[in-house]
């Protein structure tokens, strides 16, 4: 792969969207050929799966069904968007990737990281991020932010205990993959967070 793959992770309400917008503007100003995408979604099929996953009417969805739906969306995404962009030498910025599944389904749904990785090893086809930025914010603050922004979706409206388990799983990932995952204090100012993002991204692009 000639390009670079950057994934953005964080608990709900951690400020990912704001920082992704600033990052894409920065890359554009630098003349970096970049692609912004997201999970679940990123493709027409993936976006349909996203609608099902986030629909509050599907409260009966089992944890394993949920995990497989994320993986299905991911495989379509990897094959249709991510691999072609990386082969073309582009920088791919993805809002959530496999770490989200490990945190949400592996951690909060208690399926376990190993089971989620087993499901997703087929979905990702060997593609892993070159770098992951984790926006670190206490789940209590994140959900409060989300409630002020919009009506909560199926996962966002889970109880606080669920979001705490997501957060704990992310922290474990940071410990397990320090060479790939960079944690950023998301309780700082927008400008300070953006500076840290650029610091990490510039380092990756120079490699």
Number of C-alpha atoms within 10 A of each C-alpha: 13 11 20 19 24 23 24 24 26 27 26 23 23 24 21 20 12 11 20 19 11 17 19 16 12 14 17 12 9 9 9 13 14 19 17 18 18 18 20 26 20 23 20 12 14 23 17 14 18 18 13 16 22 16 13 15 11 11 11 7 11 10 16 15 11 17 22 17 17 26 26 20 23 27 19 19 25 20 16 13 17 27 20 14 22 19 12 13 15 20 21 23 23 21 22 21 22 21 25 22 23 26 29 27 24 23 24 21 19 17 17 16 18 11 15 24 18 10 16 22 14 13 22 22 13 9 15 15 18 15 19 27 23 26 25 22 21 20 23 15 14 21 22 12 15 18 13 10 10 8 10 15 15 15 16 20 15 12 10 13 12 18 25 17 19 27 23 16 23 26 15 13 18 19 12 11 11 11 11 16 22 19 21 18 15 22 16 12 9 13 11 13 18 19 13 16 21 15 11 14 17 12 9 14 11 6 5
